[in-house]
Amino acid sequence: MLEKRLEQAAGCLPPQLRTALRNLSAVEQARCEEIRLRAGQLPAVTIGGQELLLGSQRLAQGELEETLRRATAYSVHTFADSLRQGFVTVQGGHRIGVCGQTAVQEGKLLSYRHISSLNIRVARQVPGAADAALLGQIWEGGQVHSALFLAPPGRGKTTLLRDLARQLSDSGIRTALADERAELAALYEGVPQFDIGTHTDVIDGCPKAEAAMILIKTMSPQLLVLDEITSERDVRAAECASHCGTAVLASAHAWDMDDFRLRPLYRRLLDTQIFTRIFCIGNDRKIIPIV
């Protein structure tokens, strides 16, 4: 038997790979973060940030293409928009990252000619990832304060934002998610695959800045949640939300506050003074208040 979420994520895999996953211990299955497939190489899983090789049979390139076809129910063209961004999200909120030879026109990726790698990220919700102490710092004095979370990849920024959104939404705060990469709500045929709260609206698969502006204009949220701020447009969208009286929760890639200040985009973000709360996520996923 496979652990439930891992079994769902592995549903598109060839039978021999599902068998290899079943040979993992119960603890390893529960901690499995990713399933990595590379043409000509042994399959692997990521556990605790480290890759563990599986089995003894190297993967043929055709097996990767068949895996993607199975993941998209043999309708790859239906996922063309997200594939142009390098991923597809399948039922359960599991995201499959795609690499390979591409067809490009005028500098834009049109499609994949051949698949060379797939990375199936096993999606898991962690209720309570945002504990009462953190929630009390965000929602204080009857007001939701804008907050930014800093961490390198793999420290749980998205999980934390999702749980904060869920708890604030369930407390009656009108919440909007600009879910560009389908990681916060992971809509599948319009239905969130994660619990994101009872008063939450989502735009999925649209650039964050554009989605944020639509949400502010049409859904009058009290709270806007962006995952990773990566561009000037994202900064402007957060600034616009703040000017409209909407609190913002967001994350950014940085090891710590010193690293954050070194990056020109993030220096501008500090200058806007949008965020009245800034936290770092430590190695042990401990939340450390900075501002």
C-alpha positions, 0 to 999 in steps of 0.5 A: 500500500502507498501513502494516500497522497503519494499514491494519488501523485503516482497514479500516472507512473508506469507500474514498475515505478509504483512498485518501487515506491511501495518498497519505501518505508511508511516513514519515507512515503509520508516524507516524500516531497518529489518523484523525479524522472529523467530520461536515461537515468534511474528514477528518484524521490526527494526526501528531506531535500535529498534525492534517493534513487529507486530500483535498477531500471533506467527510464526510457524517454518514451516512458516520460512522454507516456507519463505526461500523457497519462497525467493529462488523461491523454489530452495534453493540448488541454494543458497547453497554457500551463505547459508553456510555463513548464508545468501541469497541475493534476487532480489532488493539486500535484504539480508536474514540472516538465523539461526537454526540447522545446519549440520556441517562436519570437522568444516564447515557448510554444510546446515541448518536442521531446520530454527529458525530465519530469518532477512530480511534486507531491502536494500535501496540506499541513493544517496548523502550519501557521500556529496561533502565535503567528496568526496573532501577529498577522491578525492583531487588534481587529486588523489584518497586517500585511506580512512577507515571508523570506526563505530559500526554496523548500522551507515551506513558504507556500504551505505557510501562506496557504494555511494562513489564508485558510485560517483567516478566511474561515474567520470571516476575512474576505480572501483572494488568492492570485495563484499563478502556478496553481500551488496555493489552491491548485484548482482542478476543473474549477475546484480547489484541491486544498482547503483554502477557507470558506471566504476565499476567491481564486484566480489560477494560472494567470500572471500574479500581477494581472490576477491581483488587479482583477481580484482587487477590482472585482472581488473587493478582498480584505486580504490578497495572497501572492506566493512569490514576488518575482517582478516589478509588476508583482511589486506594483500589484502589492502596492496597489492592493495596499493603496486600496486598503487590502492587506497582502500576504506574500513570500520572497526568495532570500536566505535572510534579511541581509540577503533580501536587502542585496536584491534591487527588486526587494530593496524597492519592496522595502521602500514601499513600506507595504509590509508591516510584518516580515518573517524569516523561515529558518532551517527547522522551519521556525518562524523568526520575526524580523520587522 
